[in-house]
C-alpha cells in the first residue's frame, strides 16, 4: 500500500542561478494537500521561477522538490504560468481538444463539462482571439485542468482583470478546490484579493521564503477591524466572540473593537436575539499590505 502524504509539494532549499544572477536562494516551503497556497512577493522576488521549477518547466541549480503524488504522469500537474498558450483563431472547445491530444486523453464529453465548469459553455463558434482577458484566463484554467490534475499552479491569474473578472476567477478557483479537491498554488500582486481566497501563504523576498503562515494566523496579524457602536457592550461582546471575532471594549470611546472576518447579517441577528444594541458599524481596511511591508521592508509591490 502506498504511503498517504499530507502535502502535495515540498520545496527543499531550492536555488536557481542565471549566470551571476541568483533568482532563488535556498527557498523552502510546504504546500498542504487540499490547500489554496498563496505566494506573495514583489516583482522579481522569485515567484514565477519557483512555479516554473515545481511545474517541471525548469530545473533548479540546487535543492529538491518532493511530490506527494505521481507528478510524472501527464496531466497530474496543471500549470498556467505567465500567459495561457491559446490558439486565438480556434474556439474554446478546439483549444481544449488540442490540449487533450497533447496529453493523450480521450476526446469525450468531459471537454464540454470542463467548459461549462469554467463558464465558457455557451461560447460556441466564437474564436478565442475575441475573448475578453477574463475569458482567456478561464480558458487557460480549463486547459490546465485537463487530465484532472492533483495540483493546479497559477501565476498571477487575476493580473489585469477588471473587478468582475477577478470575482469570476476567485469563485472558480474556490469551486475547483472545494468540489474537485484540487490543491491550488497561486501567486498574485493583489494581496487583499489573495486574502479572500488562500488558506495558506508564503511571503517571498529576494528569492527566499521569509515566512509561511496560515490564513487564520494572517487574519490575526493584519485582518479586518470593525468598530461597533453599542449601548449594550456587555451583551454584544459575547455575541462577537461566539462568531469567532476577538472583541474588546474601549471604555474611553465607548466603542467595541472586533478583529476578524464575519457575516454582518449573522452578527446583527445574533445580537438582536441576545438583546444587544448595534447603533453603528465602521469597518476599517485590512492591514495585510502593512504586514507584508513589515516582513520584507520597504514599499509593498505585492
LUMKOLDO-161066 format. One record per residue (C-alpha): residue number from 1; residue in one letter; x, y, z. Coordinates in pm, whole numbers, plus 50000, padded with zeros to 5 digits. Each point is the difference from the previous one (the first is absolute). Layout:
[NUM; "A"; [X; Y; Z]] ...
***
This chain:
[1; "X"; [50000; 50000; 50000]] [2; "X"; [50140; 50340; 49901]] [3; "X"; [50065; 50258; 50269]] [4; "X"; [49742; 50278; 50031]] [5; "X"; [50173; 50336; 50036]] [6; "X"; [49850; 50315; 50148]] [7; "X"; [50171; 50225; 49748]] [8; "X"; [49996; 50025; 49621]] [9; "X"; [50327; 50189; 49958]] [10; "X"; [50298; 50056; 50228]] [11; "X"; [50272; 50239; 49883]] [12; "X"; [50335; 49928; 50166]] [13; "X"; [50277; 50265; 49987]] [14; "X"; [49946; 50069; 49631]] [15; "X"; [50237; 50247; 49833]] [16; "X"; [49998; 50120; 49640]] [17; "X"; [50279; 50196; 49835]] [18; "X"; [50003; 50169; 49663]] [19; "X"; [50368; 50068; 49958]] [20; "X"; [50095; 50234; 50284]] [21; "X"; [49636; 50081; 50079]] [22; "X"; [49852; 49804; 50293]] [23; "X"; [49625; 49974; 49933]] [24; "X"; [49941; 49758; 50290]] [25; "X"; [50214; 49950; 50308]] [26; "X"; [49928; 49690; 50210]] [27; "X"; [49622; 50039; 49971]] [28; "X"; [49794; 49760; 50211]] [29; "X"; [49626; 49961; 50059]] [30; "X"; [49735; 49728; 50027]] [31; "X"; [49663; 50001; 49822]] [32; "X"; [49739; 49807; 50204]] [33; "X"; [49771; 49761; 49814]] [34; "X"; [49663; 50161; 49926]] [35; "X"; [50120; 50355; 50063]] [36; "X"; [49991; 50318; 49796]] [37; "X"; [50359; 50111; 50045]] [38; "X"; [50076; 50365; 49932]] [39; "X"; [50348; 50121; 49901]] [40; "X"; [50039; 50368; 50086]] [41; "X"; [50291; 50217; 49891]] [42; "X"; [50122; 50296; 49800]] [43; "X"; [50089; 49985; 49631]] [44; "X"; [50326; 49809; 49972]] [45; "X"; [49959; 49829; 50338]] [46; "X"; [50018; 49655; 49840]] [47; "X"; [49633; 49896; 49983]] [48; "X"; [49990; 49920; 49629]] [49; "X"; [50339; 49823; 50011]] [50; "X"; [49894; 49760; 50276]] [51; "X"; [49667; 49936; 49824]] [52; "X"; [50185; 49908; 49682]] [53; "X"; [50224; 49764; 50198]] [54; "X"; [49722; 49818; 50187]] [55; "X"; [49796; 49966; 49680]] [56; "X"; [50298; 49840; 49826]] [57; "X"; [50070; 50282; 49752]] [58; "X"; [50345; 50071; 50148]] [59; "X"; [50257; 49817; 50212]] [60; "X"; [50146; 50143; 50321]] [61; "X"; [50370; 50075; 50031]] [62; "X"; [49991; 49824; 50336]] [63; "X"; [49745; 49867; 50247]] [64; "X"; [49708; 49764; 49945]] [65; "X"; [49623; 49996; 49959]] [66; "X"; [49807; 49710; 50155]] [67; "X"; [49653; 49908; 49875]] [68; "X"; [49729; 49825; 50197]] [69; "X"; [49860; 49843; 49682]] [70; "X"; [50114; 49865; 49663]] [71; "X"; [50107; 50330; 49843]] [72; "X"; [50150; 49832; 49693]] [73; "X"; [49662; 49884; 49872]] [74; "X"; [49878; 50235; 49728]] [75; "X"; [49720; 50222; 50123]] [76; "X"; [50070; 49954; 50372]] [77; "X"; [50156; 50347; 50020]] [78; "X"; [49794; 50275; 49838]] [79; "X"; [50178; 50329; 49947]] [80; "X"; [49916; 50346; 49874]] [81; "X"; [50330; 50184; 50033]] [82; "X"; [50017; 50346; 49842]] [83; "X"; [49765; 50023; 49697]] [84; "X"; [49767; 49710; 49904]] [85; "X"; [50107; 49820; 49680]] [86; "X"; [49681; 50045; 49800]] [87; "X"; [49938; 49973; 49626]] [88; "X"; [49824; 50330; 49935]] [89; "X"; [49854; 49884; 49666]] [90; "X"; [49831; 49698; 50161]] [91; "X"; [49693; 49962; 50221]] [92; "X"; [50012; 49917; 50370]] [93; "X"; [49905; 49640; 49925]] [94; "X"; [50263; 49965; 49727]] [95; "X"; [50267; 50131; 50238]] [96; "X"; [49900; 49736; 50254]] [97; "X"; [50003; 49727; 49734]] [98; "X"; [50362; 50090; 49915]] [99; "X"; [50089; 49988; 50369]] [100; "X"; [49838; 49657; 50036]] [101; "X"; [50196; 49875; 49698]] [102; "X"; [50325; 50134; 50152]] [103; "X"; [49929; 49810; 50321]] [104; "X"; [49887; 49682; 49824]] [105; "X"; [49649; 50030; 50143]] [106; "X"; [49683; 49860; 49846]] [107; "X"; [49787; 50263; 49826]] [108; "X"; [49667; 49969; 50180]] [109; "X"; [49725; 50199; 50171]] [110; "X"; [50238; 50103; 50279]] [111; "X"; [50105; 50286; 49770]] [112; "X"; [49649; 50145; 50004]] [113; "X"; [49975; 49943; 50375]] [114; "X"; [50328; 50184; 50054]] [115; "X"; [49884; 50295; 49789]] [116; "X"; [49674; 50012; 50194]] [117; "X"; [50193; 49989; 50328]] [118; "X"; [50208; 50308; 49912]] [119; "X"; [49702; 50188; 49858]] [120; "X"; [50089; 49967; 49630]] [121; "X"; [49738; 49746; 49899]] [122; "X"; [49807; 50243; 49781]] [123; "X"; [50285; 50150; 49797]] [124; "X"; [49923; 49777; 49700]] [125; "X"; [50191; 50097; 49684]] [126; "X"; [50147; 50318; 50148]] [127; "X"; [50375; 50007; 49950]] [128; "X"; [50220; 50029; 50309]] [129; "X"; [50162; 50309; 49853]] [130; "X"; [49669; 50180; 50053]] [131; "X"; [49981; 49901; 50368]] [132; "X"; [50040; 50250; 50280]] [133; "X"; [50309; 49967; 50220]] [134; "X"; [49790; 49834; 50271]] [135; "X"; [49860; 49747; 49751]] [136; "X"; [50350; 49920; 49874]] [137; "X"; [50117; 49944; 50357]] [138; "X"; [49708; 49766; 50066]] [139; "X"; [50076; 49812; 49678]] [140; "X"; [50364; 49973; 50112]] [141; "X"; [49882; 49856; 50332]] [142; "X"; [49774; 49752; 49817]] [143; "X"; [50300; 49888; 49793]] [144; "X"; [50214; 49968; 50313]] [145; "X"; [49721; 49788; 50157]] [146; "X"; [50012; 49746; 49717]] [147; "X"; [50083; 49658; 50139]] [148; "X"; [49858; 50077; 50347]] [149; "X"; [50326; 50123; 50154]] [150; "X"; [50094; 49950; 50363]] [151; "X"; [50136; 50354; 50015]] [152; "X"; [49930; 50315; 49800]] [153; "X"; [50279; 50261; 49977]] [154; "X"; [49885; 50350; 49906]] [155; "X"; [50232; 50299; 49956]] [156; "X"; [49817; 50334; 50037]] [157; "X"; [49664; 49873; 49862]] [158; "X"; [49815; 50321; 50100]] [159; "X"; [50265; 50244; 49880]] [160; "X"; [49844; 50263; 49773]] [161; "X"; [49641; 49886; 50054]] [162; "X"; [49713; 50235; 50078]] [163; "X"; [49812; 49953; 50332]] [164; "X"; [49740; 49770; 49843]] [165; "X"; [50273; 49785; 49842]] [166; "X"; [50182; 49975; 50333]] [167; "X"; [49684; 49881; 50173]] [168; "X"; [49934; 49742; 49727]] [169; "X"; [50352; 49855; 50024]] [170; "X"; [49990; 50002; 50381]] [171; "X"; [49665; 49818; 50008]] [172; "X"; [50123; 49750; 49739]] [173; "X"; [50313; 49915; 50199]] [174; "X"; [49806; 49954; 50323]] [175; "X"; [49759; 49774; 49812]] [176; "X"; [50290; 49796; 49856]] [177; "X"; [50151; 49961; 50345]] [178; "X"; [49679; 49911; 50181]] [179; "X"; [49817; 49790; 49740]] [180; "X"; [50287; 49827; 49821]] [181; "X"; [50248; 49991; 50288]] [182; "X"; [50278; 50157; 49793]] [183; "X"; [50288; 50155; 50192]] [184; "X"; [50076; 50345; 49856]] [185; "X"; [50323; 50197; 50011]] [186; "X"; [49938; 50361; 49902]] [187; "X"; [50203; 50319; 49990]] [188; "X"; [49852; 50348; 49989]] [189; "X"; [50099; 50363; 50030]] [190; "X"; [49661; 50077; 50154]] [191; "X"; [50047; 49893; 50361]] [192; "X"; [49653; 50112; 50106]] [193; "X"; [49845; 49768; 49738]] [194; "X"; [50233; 49712; 50083]] [195; "X"; [49892; 50030; 50364]] [196; "X"; [49642; 49918; 49893]] [197; "X"; [50113; 49683; 49829]] [198; "X"; [50308; 49834; 50147]] [199; "X"; [50010; 49768; 50301]] [200; "X"; [50380; 50020; 50035]] [201; "X"; [50261; 50257; 49904]] [202; "X"; [50373; 50022; 49931]] [203; "X"; [50151; 50349; 49998]] [204; "X"; [50287; 50009; 49750]] [205; "X"; [50281; 50255; 49983]] [206; "X"; [50343; 49990; 49843]] [207; "X"; [49953; 49644; 49877]] [208; "X"; [49919; 49868; 50348]] [209; "X"; [49688; 49924; 50201]] [210; "X"; [50013; 50242; 50294]] [211; "X"; [49687; 49859; 50166]] [212; "X"; [49736; 49731; 49959]] [213; "X"; [49668; 50067; 50169]] [214; "X"; [49645; 49861; 50001]] [215; "X"; [49705; 50221; 49907]] [216; "X"; [49860; 50012; 50353]] [217; "X"; [50335; 50111; 50139]] [218; "X"; [50039; 50262; 49729]] [219; "X"; [49652; 50123; 50084]] [220; "X"; [50111; 50061; 50356]] [221; "X"; [50324; 50165; 49887]] [222; "X"; [49825; 50244; 49770]] [223; "X"; [49642; 49924; 49917]] [224; "X"; [49677; 50189; 50025]] [225; "X"; [49924; 50237; 50286]] [226; "X"; [49649; 50119; 50076]] [227; "X"; [49870; 50258; 50245]] [228; "X"; [49657; 49922; 50144]] [229; "X"; [49813; 50287; 50165]] [230; "X"; [49765; 49850; 50256]] [231; "X"; [49811; 50102; 50310]] [232; "X"; [50030; 49646; 50132]] [233; "X"; [50366; 49899; 49956]] [234; "X"; [49982; 49742; 50278]] [235; "X"; [49743; 49807; 49793]] [236; "X"; [50159; 50063; 49661]] [237; "X"; [50353; 49878; 50084]] [238; "X"; [49895; 49638; 50076]] [239; "X"; [49807; 49994; 49671]] [240; "X"; [50306; 50115; 49803]] [241; "X"; [50227; 49755; 50179]] [242; "X"; [49758; 49717; 49922]] [243; "X"; [50028; 50092; 49631]] [244; "X"; [50375; 49949; 50015]] [245; "X"; [50095; 50365; 50034]] [246; "X"; [50239; 50142; 50257]] [247; "X"; [49798; 50276; 50165]] [248; "X"; [50113; 50261; 50254]] [249; "X"; [49831; 50302; 50154]] [250; "X"; [50161; 50343; 50010]] [251; "X"; [49849; 50175; 50301]] [252; "X"; [50137; 50339; 49893]] [253; "X"; [49835; 50002; 49657]] [254; "X"; [49709; 49771; 50087]] [255; "X"; [50076; 49790; 49693]] [256; "X"; [50020; 49621; 49970]] [257; "X"; [50296; 49910; 49774]] [258; "X"; [49990; 49662; 49824]] [259; "X"; [50269; 49831; 49794]] [260; "X"; [49932; 49735; 49737]] [261; "X"; [49766; 49924; 49712]] [262; "X"; [49628; 49945; 50045]] [263; "X"; [49656; 50012; 49840]] [264; "X"; [49836; 50324; 50112]] [265; "X"; [49646; 49865; 49963]] [266; "X"; [50082; 49703; 50225]] [267; "X"; [50151; 50232; 50262]] [268; "X"; [49703; 50239; 49995]] [269; "X"; [49747; 49718; 50036]] [270; "X"; [50197; 49836; 50283]] [271; "X"; [50038; 50337; 50175]] [272; "X"; [49627; 50059; 49974]] [273; "X"; [49929; 49658; 50153]] [274; "X"; [50237; 50084; 50286]] [275; "X"; [49837; 50337; 50060]] [276; "X"; [50313; 50186; 49888]] [277; "X"; [49966; 50332; 49824]] [278; "X"; [50211; 50092; 49693]] [279; "X"; [49963; 50365; 49906]] [280; "X"; [50283; 50030; 49751]] [281; "X"; [50268; 49785; 49835]] [282; "X"; [50329; 50136; 49860]] [283; "X"; [50228; 49758; 49814]] [284; "X"; [50366; 50088; 49957]] [285; "X"; [50208; 49885; 49702]] [286; "X"; [50204; 49685; 50037]] [287; "X"; [50359; 50054; 50102]] [288; "X"; [50150; 49709; 49807]] [289; "X"; [50214; 50226; 49782]] [290; "X"; [50151; 50157; 50312]] [291; "X"; [50071; 49652; 50134]] [292; "X"; [50177; 49911; 49676]] [293; "X"; [50210; 50317; 50006]] [294; "X"; [50108; 49929; 50357]] [295; "X"; [50114; 49653; 49896]] [296; "X"; [50207; 50101; 49698]] [297; "X"; [50070; 50370; 50064]] [298; "X"; [49941; 50293; 49764]] [299; "X"; [49699; 50075; 49783]] [300; "X"; [49757; 49721; 49917]] [301; "X"; [49966; 49878; 49645]] [302; "X"; [49827; 49682; 50098]] 
***
